[in-house]
Amino acid sequence: MAEKYSGKQVIKAGEMLILDEILDDDKTFDQAFEILSYWRFSHEDALESALDLLQRVTLKKDKKAFFAKRLKRYFSIVIKLRRFKDMKLKNMQDIGGCRAVVSNLKKVDQVVRELKSIPEFRNTEGKVRFKDYIKQPKDDGYRGYHLIGQFLNKEGCRRNIELQIRTQLQHDWATTVEIVDLFTGQALKSNQGEIDWSYFFLSVSEQFAIMEQIHLFDTLDKDKKYQEYEKKLLSGNNNAEKINSSRKAQEYARKLDVVRRLEAYANSLKIVDNRIEEESIDGYVLLEVDTAKSMVSSTFFTKEENKIAEQQYAEAEKKATGQKGLVVALVSTSAVGGIKEAYPNYFADSTEFLVHLIFILKIPL
């Protein structure tokens, strides 16, 4: 079946949406946004196929794993197009993305190894497209393993879908970065933020990596976790760099008053709909996080109401354009482990991050 918009039209829409003056021209903005919305939601069926595959593979390796999927938010798409001048909307590899969060690094390796053997992850030259941000973390400290696969949508067109495999600690770190971005108006996730926060998250990531090297770390109780972390950090030779990283994490955590601020963010948001806390229907929920009103509101949709969900999501995004402190997202309600576990950033939930940050702060340096 033919595409509704040509590749050239999709590329042109992306070029228009990054222009500052686009917001002053309602007609042009609406036209470009319509094409972006079409292109984004044309990934939906391919994303569902990718998530099904990811769940099948991962749950064989880790029954405690949980999952999330998302179509990239308008705001995130525009930021990425602005950051990478040669990137085109049509070629963006992570318009659709899904994630598995597993217990430890060994589980990550097992899942990745099996996924790499599956044809959807091999290009026409037989090569697998991947980024190993665990062996080579991003400059900001982000860690995780990314694979790009191609999956068919309902029209039989191929779409790039990004699969992320993370440990729980890596997930806690990444979602806390997003929480700080949301409440402070920064864009640390896109390397655009205050330098002190950047140094803080980089040094914490380095310390979390040390924790993950401890045998069976994820199975230990809190006291034993701290004891093993302290021993690994302070004992042995050539640990000066790791100790200096720990010292920096302590310094910036206190300078930024991180613990108090993260706790305040979590306590400030009122969840309007109790269904967020409960098992829900298989479908979608439109989340609107308004930090100015300290509120998280939600609208639920069944799987059969996906077109209505898409339309309301697009309208909500238009409304949020240019408004500080207002974030909207359309997420899956079928996330194994629950919506709050899969998407803690939208509820300012940094509980597990803080548990392990306290370990760092307790180290006697």
KATAVEN-V993595 format. One record per pair of residues at least 12 apart in sequence whose ideal C-beta (glycine too) atoms are under 8 Angstrom apart, sorted by the first residue. I is the first residue (numbers start at 0). GAP is how many residues later the second one is. Records with the same first field share a line. If there is no record, write none. Layout:
I = GAP + GAP
This chain:
0 = 154 + 155 + 156
2 = 39 + 152 + 154
3 = 34
4 = 30 + 33 + 34
6 = 83
8 = 26
9 = 25 + 26 + 29 + 79 + 80
10 = 77 + 78 + 79
11 = 20 + 23
12 = 18 + 19 + 20 + 22 + 23 + 26 + 76
13 = 22 + 63 + 67 + 74 + 75 + 76
14 = 74
15 = 12 + 13 + 16
16 = 12 + 15 + 16 + 19 + 57 + 60 + 61 + 64
17 = 60 + 63 + 64
22 = 298 + 299
32 = 41 + 281 + 284 + 285
35 = 38 + 41 + 53
36 = 273 + 277
38 = 50 + 51 + 56
39 = 31 + 32 + 37 + 55 + 56
40 = 30 + 269
41 = 111 + 113 + 115 + 117
42 = 28 + 52 + 53 + 110 + 116 + 118
43 = 27 + 52 + 109 + 262 + 266
44 = 106 + 107 + 108 + 109
45 = 50 + 104 + 105 + 106 + 107 + 112 + 113 + 115
46 = 22 + 24 + 49 + 50 + 51 + 104 + 112 + 114
47 = 21
48 = 102 + 103
49 = 19 + 46 + 48 + 70 + 99 + 101 + 111 + 113
50 = 16 + 18 + 47 + 281
52 = 62 + 65 + 67
53 = 13 + 44 + 46 + 61 + 109
54 = 12 + 45 + 281
56 = 54 + 57 + 58 + 61
57 = 42 + 44 + 53 + 107
59 = 54
60 = 41 + 46 + 49 + 50 + 53
61 = 40 + 41 + 45 + 49
63 = 38 + 39
64 = 35 + 36 + 37 + 38 + 42 + 271
65 = 34 + 35 + 269 + 270 + 271 + 272 + 275 + 276
66 = 31 + 32 + 33 + 34 + 268 + 269 + 270 + 275
67 = 30 + 31 + 33 + 263 + 264 + 267 + 274 + 275
68 = 27 + 28 + 29 + 30 + 262 + 263 + 266
69 = 26 + 27 + 28 + 259 + 260 + 261 + 262
70 = 24 + 25 + 259
71 = 20 + 22 + 23 + 24 + 25
72 = 244 + 254 + 255 + 256
73 = 243 + 247
74 = 242 + 245 + 246 + 252
76 = 12 + 15 + 18
78 = 108 + 111
79 = 12 + 110
82 = 107 + 108
91 = 68
92 = 36 + 55 + 67 + 69
93 = 66 + 68
94 = 64 + 65
95 = 63 + 64 + 65 + 66
96 = 64 + 65 + 66 + 67
97 = 63 + 64 + 65 + 66
98 = 64 + 65 + 66 + 67 + 72 + 243
99 = 63 + 64 + 65 + 66
100 = 65 + 66 + 67 + 70 + 241
101 = 63 + 64 + 65 + 66
102 = 64 + 65 + 115
103 = 63 + 108 + 112 + 113 + 114
104 = 29 + 62 + 107
106 = 60
107 = 26 + 37 + 57 + 58 + 59
110 = 54
111 = 18 + 33 + 35 + 53
114 = 32 + 34 + 48 + 50
115 = 12 + 14 + 31
117 = 31
119 = 29 + 30 + 31
120 = 26 + 27 + 28
122 = 27
127 = 19
128 = 18 + 19
129 = 15 + 16 + 17 + 18
130 = 14 + 15
131 = 13
132 = 12 + 13
133 = 36
136 = 68 + 72
138 = 52 + 63
139 = 37 + 48 + 49 + 51 + 58 + 61 + 62 + 65
140 = 32 + 60 + 61 + 62 + 63 + 64 + 65
141 = 31 + 32 + 35 + 63
142 = 23 + 27 + 30 + 62 + 65 + 66
143 = 20 + 21 + 22 + 26 + 30
144 = 19 + 20 + 21
145 = 16 + 17 + 18
146 = 15 + 16 + 18
147 = 12 + 13 + 14 + 15
148 = 12 + 14
166 = 45 + 51
167 = 50 + 184
168 = 39 + 42 + 43 + 187
169 = 38
171 = 36 + 178 + 180 + 181 + 184
172 = 28 + 31 + 32 + 35 + 180
174 = 168 + 169 + 170 + 174 + 175 + 178
175 = 25 + 86 + 169 + 174 + 177
176 = 12 + 24
177 = 167
178 = 83 + 86 + 165 + 166 + 169 + 170 + 171
179 = 17 + 82
180 = 12
181 = 107 + 109 + 143 + 145 + 163 + 166
182 = 78 + 82 + 108 + 165
183 = 13
184 = 139 + 140
187 = 13
195 = 56 + 59 + 60
196 = 55 + 59
198 = 49 + 53
199 = 48 + 49 + 52 + 53 + 56 + 58
202 = 42 + 43 + 45 + 46 + 49
203 = 45 + 49 + 153 + 156
205 = 36 + 39 + 43
206 = 26 + 35 + 38 + 39 + 42 + 153
207 = 148
209 = 19 + 22 + 23 + 32
210 = 14 + 18 + 145 + 148
212 = 19
213 = 14 + 15 + 18
216 = 12
221 = 133
224 = 131 + 134
225 = 133 + 136
228 = 130 + 134
229 = 129 + 132 + 133
232 = 13 + 130
233 = 129
242 = 122
245 = 114 + 117 + 119
246 = 118
248 = 108 + 111 + 112
249 = 110 + 111 + 113 + 115
252 = 104 + 107 + 108
253 = 107
257 = 99
258 = 95 + 98 + 99 + 102
261 = 86 + 88 + 91 + 92
262 = 91
264 = 83 + 85
265 = 81 + 82 + 83 + 84 + 85
267 = 23 + 26 + 80
268 = 20 + 22 + 25 + 26 + 27 + 78 + 79
269 = 24 + 25 + 26
270 = 25 + 27 + 76
271 = 23 + 24 + 25 + 26
272 = 24 + 25 + 27
274 = 23 + 25
275 = 20 + 22 + 63 + 64 + 71
276 = 61 + 63
278 = 59
279 = 20 + 53 + 59
280 = 19 + 21 + 22 + 52
281 = 20 + 21 + 51 + 52
282 = 17 + 18 + 19 + 20 + 21 + 22 + 23 + 26 + 49 + 50 + 51
283 = 16 + 17 + 19 + 21 + 22 + 25 + 46 + 47 + 48 + 49
284 = 13 + 14 + 15 + 16 + 45 + 46 + 48 + 54
285 = 12 + 13 + 15 + 23 + 26 + 27 + 30 + 42 + 43 + 44
286 = 41 + 42 + 43 + 44 + 56 + 59
287 = 28 + 32 + 38 + 39 + 40
288 = 37 + 38 + 39 + 40 + 57
289 = 35 + 36
290 = 34 + 35
291 = 32 + 33 + 34
295 = 50 + 51
298 = 13
299 = 33
308 = 21
309 = 20
312 = 15 + 17
315 = 12
326 = 19
328 = 14 + 17
330 = 12 + 15
